[in-house]
Each structure stands twice: as C-alpha cells, then as structure tokens.
C-alpha cells in the first residue's frame, strides 16, 4: 500500500509580481521588425546571431541578447537600433 504526501501549495497572493519585465507595449520583437522590413524571420535570426558575435561592431546588441531567449528589445533602445542596422545590411 502506498501513502501520499500532502503537497503544500503557495497561495496565489504570495506569488511574487514581476515588476522588472518590460510591458509588451514597450518591447519590439523580431517578428515586428521582420514584418516592417519584409524579411524572412529565419534569415533575420541568422543575421542577428552573426551580429551578436561581432561585439565590437554591435556592442549593445551583444549585451542585450541572452542565449535561448526571444529576440526582443526595449522600444527605442540602442540595441533595437543596432538590430535594425544588422538586419538591413
């Protein structure tokens, strides 16, 4: 016969609010840039991976990207501008 342990769950009110994440309206995604520039998203991701490796040419873009995370930047940031330059080249 097996016994089951009681699992204590945190109440919903004890959940930590995420205040550090920017709101969706303040973020520009790669998808939005691709539709604006009429680019293929896979080709755009490939170009951005190359640009991130060129940290001297695109320093803010290299700092802003975290591996295995979405390609998105705060609206109007230097990293967004460098991403647009990298994609248009």
N, C-alpha and C positions, 0 to 999 in steps of 0.2 A: 504494500500500500504506500502510495506517495503522499507527501504532505506539501501543501503550497504555502509559500511565504507571502505575507502581506507586503505589497509594494507601496511605499508612501509616495504620493504624487505632490508636487508643489502646487499650491493654489495658483490660479490664474493671476491674481493680483500681485503675487510675489515675483512674477516674471519681470526681468529687467528690460525697461524700454530702450530701444535702440535710438539714441539721440545723435550718435556720431555719424550715422549713414546719411548721405545727402538724399533729399527728396527726389522723386522720379522727375519732377519738372526741372530740377536743377542739374540733371545729368544728360549728357549727349551720348547716345550709344553708337556703335559702329554701324548698326543697321540703318539708323537715321542718316548717317553720313553717306553710306553706300547708296541709299535711295536718292539723296540730294545730288551726288556726283555721278549717279548711274553707273556704279561699279558692281562687279560680282563680289559678294561677301567673302568667298574662299580666297580669291585673289587678293582682296584687301587685307585679310588676316595674314597672308603670306608676306605681303609688303610690310606690314607692321612688325612682324617677327624680325625681319631683316633690319628695319629701322631701329628697333629696340637694342639690337646688338651693336649698332653704331652710336654708342653713348656720347661720343664727343660731338657728333652732329646733331643729335636729338636728346639732350640731357634730361629735359623734363618728361619727355615721353618714356624714357628708360626708367626714371624714378617712379612714375605713376603706375606702370603696369606691374601687376602681381601675377606670377605663373598660375595657370589653371583658374583664372578668373575672367569675367566678362571684359570685353574691350569697351570701356565707357569712361568718360572723363567729366569733371565738373564743367558746366556751361561757361564758355568764355575763358577758360584756363589756358595757360601756356602749353600744357600737354595736348589739349584739343587742337590748338593751332599747329603744333608740330605734327600731329597725326594727319591733319588735312594736307600739310606740305608733303609728308611722306607718301600719302596716297595719290596726290596729284602728280608726283614726279615719275 
